């Protein structure tokens, strides 16, 4: 697909506050008439919470990944991470190694389980942890703490898959579980395998800005039957059967609470939207890739900028974000974002690393200099607008604004 072709979804009928003329928003959720019809059909059926549409979504998601996993629809990626880590055996006092360059949800679910996050540095170009940075994080621990490491959580940054074949081999040597955070990584692949089929479990996000959106929602995938069974029970109050089963069978009113679970089920309305969007996931990804390719073409060789990392040949980058890097330092980066806004282009930063936040600094004594790769990337990164509904005119407005904003920022910074 080229930027001269029509946008994939021209039939939008969603009430939104209009953007001011000439401004490019950071993100607009892709919603078609088919999506709307799918949600309306659930409302007309009279069963709004977890039911057959969730079953359908789980089935279709498993088929999308090649049929080698069990998929469990949940209320968020955070819920999926929490359930997965609990199911693989993370308990109070344990350690879980994860990326410092991620959203706080990863660290918080580790703490909710009474365990402790161990922050690993990232490659400042890819934003991903590596076998070296994970090993370095493990080595910083005391001998007794090393023995308490139960899992590693790789985070696939911006839609580029981590080196899962290397990380899973490292985890196997140490007998760690692998639960990867794929909030950005649908439909990414690594070494010819879909993200969602590696390790012990994977957590996906369907938040409003993601490559597939149900507004709020997530999916847990796993190839381990015991993990799937535990997560299925714990996602709804620790009850031994789904609530849908308790209402569709006349003799199924009895149930047992087998553990103190959580309220993490997905609604049928969200699942119906997920099924609809899954059917055009690759078309939406291709449109994102076309926008990213135009950015690459425009910004390659521009002094003071560095392009995002690409996936290896034969693999798929999900293109969730376009993380351009401004090389002139944090002050130049910050002015660059302000100047983009003045030119009508909304941008963001992904992420403020965990070790830059007061909670992690106060609790674990980490400081920015401890993890230089993550700190360097944070000081450089700017996420440009990237969504399937971008018009060619909007893309060109970003292309024209970037060098102007950079020149202004370099003069001021």
DOTILO-78521 format. One record per residue (C-alpha): residue number from 1; x negated, z negated, y. Coordinates in steps of 0.5 Angstrom, whole numbers, plus 500, padded with zeros to 3 digits. Layout:
{site NUM {X Z Y}}
...
***
This chain:
{site 1 {500 500 500}}
{site 2 {497 502 507}}
{site 3 {499 499 514}}
{site 4 {503 505 516}}
{site 5 {508 504 510}}
{site 6 {515 501 512}}
{site 7 {515 493 511}}
{site 8 {517 491 503}}
{site 9 {523 487 506}}
{site 10 {527 491 511}}
{site 11 {534 487 510}}
{site 12 {533 481 513}}
{site 13 {539 477 515}}
{site 14 {536 470 516}}
{site 15 {538 466 522}}
{site 16 {531 464 526}}
{site 17 {529 462 533}}
{site 18 {527 469 535}}
{site 19 {519 469 537}}
{site 20 {518 470 544}}
{site 21 {516 478 546}}
{site 22 {509 480 544}}
{site 23 {508 474 540}}
{site 24 {505 474 533}}
{site 25 {507 468 529}}
{site 26 {503 464 524}}
{site 27 {508 465 518}}
{site 28 {515 468 517}}
{site 29 {518 466 510}}
{site 30 {520 473 506}}
{site 31 {527 472 505}}
{site 32 {531 478 503}}
{site 33 {539 480 501}}
{site 34 {537 479 494}}
{site 35 {534 472 495}}
{site 36 {540 470 499}}
{site 37 {545 472 494}}
{site 38 {542 469 488}}
{site 39 {542 462 492}}
{site 40 {550 463 494}}
{site 41 {551 465 487}}
{site 42 {549 458 485}}
{site 43 {553 455 490}}
{site 44 {559 458 487}}
{site 45 {558 456 480}}
{site 46 {559 449 482}}
{site 47 {552 446 479}}
{site 48 {547 445 485}}
{site 49 {542 441 482}}
{site 50 {537 442 476}}
{site 51 {541 446 471}}
{site 52 {541 453 468}}
{site 53 {537 457 474}}
{site 54 {531 452 473}}
{site 55 {531 454 465}}
{site 56 {531 461 467}}
{site 57 {525 460 473}}
{site 58 {521 456 468}}
{site 59 {522 462 463}}
{site 60 {520 467 467}}
{site 61 {514 463 470}}
{site 62 {511 463 463}}
{site 63 {513 470 462}}
{site 64 {509 472 468}}
{site 65 {503 468 466}}
{site 66 {503 471 459}}
{site 67 {507 466 455}}
{site 68 {501 462 453}}
{site 69 {504 456 457}}
{site 70 {510 451 458}}
{site 71 {512 451 465}}
{site 72 {516 445 468}}
{site 73 {520 446 475}}
{site 74 {519 440 480}}
{site 75 {520 438 487}}
{site 76 {513 440 490}}
{site 77 {506 441 488}}
{site 78 {505 434 490}}
{site 79 {510 432 484}}
{site 80 {506 437 479}}
{site 81 {499 434 481}}
{site 82 {502 427 480}}
{site 83 {506 428 473}}
{site 84 {500 432 470}}
{site 85 {494 427 472}}
{site 86 {499 421 469}}
{site 87 {500 426 463}}
{site 88 {493 427 462}}
{site 89 {491 420 462}}
{site 90 {489 418 469}}
{site 91 {490 410 469}}
{site 92 {489 405 474}}
{site 93 {481 404 476}}
{site 94 {479 411 473}}
{site 95 {476 416 477}}
{site 96 {478 423 479}}
{site 97 {473 428 482}}
{site 98 {476 433 487}}
{site 99 {475 438 493}}
{site 100 {474 434 499}}
{site 101 {476 441 502}}
{site 102 {484 440 501}}
{site 103 {490 437 503}}
{site 104 {491 430 503}}
{site 105 {496 431 497}}
{site 106 {491 431 492}}
{site 107 {488 425 494}}
{site 108 {494 421 495}}
{site 109 {497 422 488}}
{site 110 {490 420 485}}
{site 111 {491 413 489}}
{site 112 {499 413 487}}
{site 113 {496 412 480}}
{site 114 {491 407 482}}
{site 115 {485 411 481}}
{site 116 {480 413 486}}
{site 117 {478 420 488}}
{site 118 {471 422 488}}
{site 119 {470 428 493}}
{site 120 {466 434 491}}
{site 121 {463 438 496}}
{site 122 {465 446 497}}
{site 123 {461 452 498}}
{site 124 {462 453 505}}
{site 125 {463 461 504}}
{site 126 {469 460 499}}
{site 127 {471 454 500}}
{site 128 {471 452 493}}
{site 129 {468 447 489}}
{site 130 {462 449 484}}
{site 131 {459 446 477}}
{site 132 {454 444 482}}
{site 133 {458 440 487}}
{site 134 {462 437 482}}
{site 135 {456 435 478}}
{site 136 {453 432 485}}
{site 137 {459 428 486}}
{site 138 {459 425 479}}
{site 139 {451 423 480}}
{site 140 {453 419 486}}
{site 141 {457 414 482}}
{site 142 {454 408 479}}
{site 143 {453 408 471}}
{site 144 {460 404 470}}
{site 145 {464 409 475}}
{site 146 {461 415 471}}
{site 147 {464 412 465}}
{site 148 {471 412 468}}
{site 149 {471 419 470}}
{site 150 {478 422 467}}
{site 151 {479 428 470}}
{site 152 {477 434 475}}
{site 153 {482 437 480}}
{site 154 {479 444 482}}
{site 155 {483 447 488}}
{site 156 {483 454 489}}
{site 157 {482 455 496}}
{site 158 {486 461 500}}
{site 159 {488 464 494}}
{site 160 {481 465 491}}
{site 161 {480 462 484}}
{site 162 {475 457 482}}
{site 163 {470 459 477}}
{site 164 {474 456 472}}
{site 165 {470 458 466}}
{site 166 {464 454 468}}
{site 167 {468 448 471}}
{site 168 {472 448 464}}
{site 169 {466 448 460}}
{site 170 {463 442 464}}
{site 171 {469 438 464}}
{site 172 {469 439 456}}
{site 173 {461 437 456}}
{site 174 {464 430 459}}
{site 175 {470 430 456}}
{site 176 {474 430 462}}
{site 177 {481 433 463}}
{site 178 {482 439 468}}
{site 179 {488 439 472}}
{site 180 {487 445 477}}
{site 181 {491 445 484}}
{site 182 {494 452 485}}
{site 183 {498 451 491}}
{site 184 {494 457 494}}
{site 185 {493 461 488}}
{site 186 {499 465 485}}
{site 187 {498 470 483}}
{site 188 {491 469 482}}
{site 189 {486 471 476}}
{site 190 {479 469 474}}
{site 191 {475 472 469}}
{site 192 {481 476 467}}
{site 193 {486 470 466}}
{site 194 {492 468 470}}
{site 195 {491 461 474}}
{site 196 {496 457 471}}
{site 197 {493 458 464}}
{site 198 {486 455 464}}
{site 199 {484 447 463}}
{site 200 {490 442 461}}
{site 201 {495 443 467}}
{site 202 {496 447 473}}
{site 203 {500 445 479}}
{site 204 {503 451 484}}
{site 205 {506 450 490}}
{site 206 {513 454 493}}
{site 207 {513 451 500}}
{site 208 {515 455 505}}
{site 209 {509 458 507}}
{site 210 {506 460 500}}
{site 211 {506 466 496}}
{site 212 {512 465 493}}
{site 213 {517 460 497}}
{site 214 {523 456 495}}
{site 215 {523 452 501}}
{site 216 {520 446 497}}
{site 217 {518 446 490}}
{site 218 {513 447 485}}
{site 219 {511 448 478}}
{site 220 {507 445 473}}
{site 221 {504 449 467}}
{site 222 {500 447 461}}
{site 223 {498 449 454}}
{site 224 {498 442 451}}
{site 225 {505 440 448}}
{site 226 {504 433 449}}
{site 227 {502 434 456}}
{site 228 {509 438 457}}
{site 229 {513 433 453}}
{site 230 {510 427 457}}
{site 231 {511 431 464}}
{site 232 {518 433 462}}
{site 233 {520 426 461}}
{site 234 {517 423 467}}
{site 235 {520 428 472}}
{site 236 {527 425 472}}
{site 237 {526 417 472}}
{site 238 {523 417 465}}
{site 239 {529 419 461}}
{site 240 {529 422 455}}
{site 241 {533 428 456}}
{site 242 {534 432 462}}
{site 243 {540 431 466}}
{site 244 {543 438 465}}
{site 245 {544 436 458}}
{site 246 {548 430 459}}
{site 247 {553 434 462}}
{site 248 {554 440 459}}
{site 249 {555 437 452}}
{site 250 {561 433 450}}
{site 251 {557 428 446}}
{site 252 {551 427 450}}
{site 253 {552 421 455}}
{site 254 {548 417 451}}
{site 255 {540 417 454}}
{site 256 {534 412 454}}
{site 257 {529 410 459}}
{site 258 {523 410 455}}
{site 259 {518 409 461}}
{site 260 {518 408 469}}
{site 261 {519 415 471}}
{site 262 {519 419 478}}
{site 263 {525 423 481}}
{site 264 {521 430 481}}
{site 265 {526 435 479}}
{site 266 {528 442 482}}
{site 267 {535 444 484}}
{site 268 {538 450 481}}
{site 269 {539 453 488}}
{site 270 {531 453 489}}
{site 271 {530 455 482}}
{site 272 {535 461 484}}
{site 273 {531 463 490}}
{site 274 {524 462 486}}
{site 275 {527 467 480}}
{site 276 {529 472 486}}
{site 277 {522 472 489}}
{site 278 {518 472 483}}
{site 279 {521 479 481}}
{site 280 {517 481 488}}
{site 281 {511 477 487}}
{site 282 {506 482 486}}
{site 283 {509 487 492}}
{site 284 {509 481 497}}
{site 285 {502 480 495}}
{site 286 {500 487 496}}
{site 287 {503 487 503}}
{site 288 {498 481 504}}
{site 289 {492 484 501}}
{site 290 {494 490 506}}
{site 291 {494 486 512}}
{site 292 {487 482 510}}
{site 293 {484 489 508}}
{site 294 {485 491 515}}
{site 295 {482 485 518}}
{site 296 {476 486 514}}
{site 297 {475 493 516}}
{site 298 {476 491 524}}
{site 299 {472 485 524}}
{site 300 {466 487 519}}
{site 301 {460 487 523}}
{site 302 {463 483 529}}
{site 303 {457 479 531}}
{site 304 {459 471 531}}
{site 305 {464 472 525}}
{site 306 {464 472 518}}
{site 307 {469 475 513}}
{site 308 {473 471 508}}
{site 309 {470 471 501}}
{site 310 {473 476 496}}
{site 311 {474 476 489}}
{site 312 {470 479 483}}
{site 313 {471 486 481}}
{site 314 {477 486 476}}
{site 315 {480 479 479}}
{site 316 {486 478 483}}
{site 317 {485 474 490}}
{site 318 {492 471 492}}
{site 319 {491 472 499}}
{site 320 {495 466 501}}
{site 321 {490 465 507}}
{site 322 {486 469 511}}
{site 323 {480 464 513}}
{site 324 {476 468 518}}
{site 325 {469 464 520}}
{site 326 {467 463 527}}
{site 327 {460 462 527}}
{site 328 {458 459 534}}
{site 329 {460 452 532}}
{site 330 {466 448 533}}
{site 331 {467 448 540}}
{site 332 {467 455 540}}
{site 333 {472 455 534}}
{site 334 {477 451 538}}
{site 335 {476 455 544}}
{site 336 {477 461 540}}
{site 337 {484 458 537}}
{site 338 {486 457 544}}
{site 339 {485 464 547}}
{site 340 {488 467 541}}
{site 341 {494 463 543}}
{site 342 {494 465 550}}
{site 343 {494 472 547}}
{site 344 {500 471 543}}
{site 345 {497 470 537}}
{site 346 {498 464 533}}
{site 347 {493 461 528}}
{site 348 {491 455 524}}
{site 349 {485 451 521}}
{site 350 {485 450 513}}
{site 351 {483 444 512}}
{site 352 {481 438 516}}
{site 353 {477 435 510}}
{site 354 {479 429 506}}
{site 355 {472 425 508}}
{site 356 {474 427 516}}
{site 357 {480 422 515}}
{site 358 {480 415 517}}
{site 359 {483 413 510}}
{site 360 {478 416 506}}
{site 361 {472 414 511}}
{site 362 {475 407 511}}
{site 363 {476 406 504}}
{site 364 {470 410 501}}
{site 365 {465 410 506}}
{site 366 {464 417 507}}
{site 367 {462 421 513}}
{site 368 {462 428 515}}
{site 369 {455 429 514}}
{site 370 {456 427 506}}
{site 371 {459 433 504}}
{site 372 {455 439 509}}
{site 373 {459 445 506}}
{site 374 {466 442 507}}
{site 375 {464 440 514}}
{site 376 {461 447 516}}
{site 377 {467 450 513}}
{site 378 {471 446 517}}
{site 379 {468 447 524}}
{site 380 {468 455 523}}
{site 381 {475 456 519}}
{site 382 {481 460 523}}
{site 383 {487 462 519}}
{site 384 {490 468 522}}
{site 385 {497 470 521}}
{site 386 {498 473 514}}
{site 387 {505 474 511}}
{site 388 {509 480 508}}
{site 389 {513 481 514}}
{site 390 {508 483 519}}
{site 391 {509 489 522}}
{site 392 {503 494 523}}
{site 393 {504 493 531}}
{site 394 {503 485 530}}
{site 395 {497 487 525}}
{site 396 {494 491 531}}
{site 397 {495 486 536}}
{site 398 {491 481 532}}
{site 399 {486 486 531}}
{site 400 {485 487 538}}
{site 401 {486 480 540}}
{site 402 {480 477 536}}
{site 403 {474 480 539}}
{site 404 {477 478 546}}
{site 405 {478 471 544}}
{site 406 {472 471 541}}
{site 407 {468 473 547}}
{site 408 {472 468 552}}
{site 409 {470 463 547}}
{site 410 {463 464 547}}
{site 411 {463 464 554}}
{site 412 {466 457 555}}
{site 413 {463 454 549}}
***
